[in-house]
Amino acid sequence: MSYKNCALLIFLVIVTSGCDVELENQRMFTATPGFVTATLPATPRPLPTQTPPPPTPIPTITPIEGLTTAQINVRAETSTASENLGMIAQFSTVQVIGKDASGSWYQIIYTNSRIGWVRAEFVQVNASAQIPVIKSGTGNGSGLSGLVIQKMNVRNGPGTTYDILGVLNPNDVVFMTGKSPSGAWIQIEYANAPDGKGWAASEFLKIDNADSLPVIGDTEPSPQAPTDIVLTPAVKILPAMQDGDSMATPLAKVTIAPRSARAFQVDGDVSAPEGDAEDWVEFNSYSEAVVIQVLCSSNVLQVELWNNGASVDDFLLTCGEERVLSIASNSAYILRLFNPASNEFRYTKYTLSVEAFR
């Protein structure tokens, strides 16, 4: 081999080797490494959102403290015909949370947070104007309510010829579901009936908007005056038992004071000319006037007001009537209750209520 050829060969080897080195370097630079380095993800950017509306406030009722002025029953509904949940003693504190539309009943928190209804007339509440009206009843009727104004029967049909299901008392609240074609009878919710419905004479109910009640049935018994008031059974009435009370030893002795009780209630009976002819009830009041009322089985009672051994007032009190008596504060007074003079035997069972005049 000549010198020139040898030199050319060496040059080609060098050039070729240099190219291989460059390619290898490129392969080493671009090759995937034998391990992976962890890479933190980019911090997410929150998307803009609308401000959520505030939650709907839950209505709450702040109980109002009341004081019972008599021993009272707690009922499941606003009626003496409803379930009796229990009894609360006189001068007990109760938590009032509502009242019915007529204001005749208060809804209270009973034992173990159970809700019940009591007669408003026997609960003293200073802030009565703040008590909210709460609807009672099952909600299956027309939404209208009526107030019983006289003791009456509930029947299973619109007429006095139908069977008696039970009795309603004054100030019971009934929830109406319809009326008879003449409007003389009102269908009401009545839990003691097999179908939960009963009929009451409209004459003994205080009703607003009775025209909006639906008519039930297209016929009713032959015309008959709805005089479905509860009458005294045709049995011999026994004289009132002697209870031994007198002016010196009254049947009851109560003090009316703003921090104890503003009212009280006494049950009793009198008869004449046989039996216990009179009852005596003593009271002392901080006020200068009291309101008395007698609910009784007869039409009227004779009442005398005594002070310091002398009669200062004498009057006839019709059953259900209220009367205001002017008195001297912090002085003992005595009420004498008896039947008016008559040649016939008279028996009267009564409930006397006495309340400080507001």
Residue pairs with C-beta under 8 A, 6 or more apart in sequence:
1 9
61 97
61 98
61 132
63 95
63 96
63 97
63 109
64 95
64 96
64 97
64 125
64 127
64 128
64 130
64 131
65 93
65 94
65 95
65 96
65 125
66 93
66 94
66 95
66 96
66 106
66 108
66 123
66 124
66 125
67 91
67 92
67 93
67 94
67 123
67 124
67 125
67 260
67 261
67 262
68 88
68 89
68 90
68 91
68 92
68 94
68 118
68 122
68 123
68 124
69 90
69 91
69 122
69 123
69 124
69 261
69 262
69 263
69 264
69 265
69 355
70 90
70 122
70 263
70 264
70 265
71 87
71 88
71 89
71 90
72 87
72 88
72 118
72 119
72 122
72 123
73 80
73 84
73 85
73 86
73 87
73 88
73 118
74 84
74 85
74 86
74 87
74 88
74 108
74 110
74 116
74 117
74 118
75 82
75 83
75 84
75 85
75 116
75 117
75 118
76 82
76 83
76 84
76 85
76 116
76 117
77 83
77 117
77 136
77 137
77 173
77 191
78 100
78 104
78 105
78 117
78 136
78 137
78 172
78 173
79 168
79 172
79 173
79 174
80 168
80 169
80 172
81 154
81 166
81 167
81 168
81 172
81 190
81 191
81 192
82 117
82 191
83 191
85 110
85 114
85 116
86 110
86 111
86 116
88 94
88 118
90 261
90 264
91 260
91 261
94 106
94 108
94 109
94 118
94 123
95 108
95 109
96 106
96 107
96 108
96 123
96 125
96 131
97 107
97 108
97 109
97 115
97 131
97 132
97 134
98 106
98 107
98 131
98 132
98 133
98 134
99 105
99 106
99 107
99 120
99 128
99 131
99 132
99 133
99 134
100 107
100 117
100 133
100 134
100 136
100 145
100 173
101 133
101 135
101 145
101 173
102 145
102 147
102 171
102 173
102 206
103 120
103 128
104 119
104 120
104 121
104 147
104 171
104 173
105 117
105 118
105 119
105 120
105 136
105 171
105 173
106 117
106 118
106 119
106 120
106 123
106 125
106 131
107 115
107 116
107 117
107 134
107 136
108 115
108 116
108 117
108 118
108 123
109 115
110 116
117 136
119 171
121 171
121 353
122 263
122 265
124 261
124 262
124 263
125 131
135 143
136 145
136 173
136 175
137 145
137 175
137 189
138 175
138 189
138 196
140 177
140 189
140 196
141 175
141 176
141 177
141 188
141 189
142 176
142 177
142 178
142 212
142 213
142 214
144 175
144 176
144 207
144 208
144 209
144 210
144 212
144 213
145 173
145 174
145 175
145 176
146 173
146 174
146 176
146 186
146 188
146 200
146 205
146 206
146 207
147 171
147 172
147 173
147 174
147 205
147 206
148 168
148 169
148 170
148 171
148 172
148 173
148 174
148 200
148 204
148 205
148 206
149 170
149 204
149 205
149 206
150 170
150 204
150 229
151 167
151 168
151 169
151 170
151 229
151 230
152 167
152 168
152 200
152 201
152 204
152 228
152 229
152 230
153 164
153 165
153 166
153 167
153 168
153 200
153 228
153 229
153 230
154 164
154 165
154 166
154 167
154 168
154 188
154 190
154 192
154 193
154 198
154 199
154 200
155 162
155 163
155 164
155 165
155 198
155 199
155 200
155 228
156 162
156 163
156 165
156 193
156 198
156 199
157 163
157 199
157 221
158 180
158 184
158 185
158 187
158 199
158 217
158 220
158 221
159 185
159 199
159 220
159 221
159 224
160 224
160 226
160 227
160 228
161 221
161 224
162 199
165 190
165 192
165 193
165 198
166 190
166 192
166 198
167 230
168 174
168 200
170 295
170 320
174 186
174 188
174 189
174 190
174 200
174 205
175 188
175 189
176 186
176 187
176 188
176 189
176 207
176 210
176 213
177 187
177 188
177 189
177 197
177 213
177 214
177 216
178 186
178 187
178 213
178 214
178 215
178 216
179 185
179 186
179 187
179 202
179 210
179 213
179 214
179 215
179 216
180 186
180 187
180 199
180 215
180 216
180 217
180 220
181 215
181 217
181 218
181 219
181 220
182 220
182 223
183 202
183 210
184 201
184 202
184 203
184 220
184 226
185 199
185 200
185 201
185 202
185 220
185 226
186 199
186 200
186 201
186 202
186 205
186 207
186 210
186 213
187 197
187 198
187 199
187 216
188 197
188 198
188 199
188 200
189 196
189 197
189 198
190 196
190 197
190 198
192 198
200 228
201 226
201 227
201 228
202 210
202 226
203 226
203 227
203 228
204 226
204 228
204 229
232 297
237 345
237 347
238 275
238 347
239 271
239 274
239 275
239 276
239 345
239 347
240 269
240 270
240 271
240 275
240 276
240 347
241 269
241 275
241 276
242 275
242 276
243 251
243 268
243 276
243 279
245 251
245 279
245 280
246 280
247 280
247 306
247 309
247 334
247 336
249 280
250 280
250 281
250 282
250 334
251 266
251 268
251 279
251 280
251 281
252 264
252 266
252 281
252 282
253 281
253 282
253 283
254 261
254 264
254 281
254 282
254 283
254 284
254 354
255 261
255 283
255 284
255 285
256 262
256 263
256 264
256 283
256 284
256 285
256 286
256 287
256 290
256 354
256 355
256 356
257 286
258 286
258 356
262 355
262 356
263 353
263 354
263 355
263 356
264 283
264 353
264 354
265 351
265 352
265 353
265 354
266 281
266 351
266 352
267 349
267 350
267 351
267 352
268 279
268 337
268 349
268 350
268 352
269 276
269 347
269 348
269 349
269 350
270 276
270 277
270 278
270 279
270 301
270 337
270 338
270 339
270 347
270 348
270 350
271 277
271 339
271 345
271 346
271 347
271 348
272 338
272 339
272 342
272 345
272 346
273 345
274 345
275 347
277 338
277 339
278 336
278 337
278 338
279 336
279 337
279 338
280 334
280 335
280 336
280 337
281 334
281 335
281 337
281 352
281 354
282 332
282 333
282 334
282 335
283 290
283 332
283 333
283 334
283 335
283 354
284 330
284 331
284 332
284 333
285 327
285 329
285 330
285 333
285 356
286 329
286 330
286 356
287 327
287 329
287 356
287 357
288 326
288 327
288 328
288 329
288 357
289 324
289 325
289 326
289 327
289 356
289 357
290 324
290 325
290 327
290 354
290 355
290 356
290 357
291 322
291 323
291 324
291 325
291 354
291 355
291 356
291 357
292 303
292 317
292 322
292 323
292 325
292 335
292 352
292 353
292 354
292 355
293 320
293 321
293 322
293 323
293 352
293 353
294 301
294 303
294 317
294 319
294 320
294 321
294 337
294 350
294 351
294 352
294 353
295 319
295 320
295 350
295 351
295 353
296 319
296 348
296 349
296 350
296 351
297 319
297 347
297 348
297 349
297 350
298 319
298 339
298 346
298 347
298 348
299 318
299 319
300 316
300 317
300 318
300 319
300 340
301 316
301 317
301 319
301 337
301 338
301 339
301 340
301 348
301 350
302 314
302 315
302 316
302 317
302 337
302 338
302 339
302 340
303 314
303 315
303 316
303 317
303 335
303 336
303 337
304 311
304 313
304 314
304 335
304 336
305 311
305 312
305 313
305 314
305 325
305 327
305 333
305 334
305 335
305 336
306 312
306 333
306 334
306 335
306 336
307 327
307 328
307 331
307 332
307 333
307 334
313 325
315 323
316 340
317 323
319 350
324 357
327 333
335 352
335 354
337 350
337 352
339 346
339 348
340 346
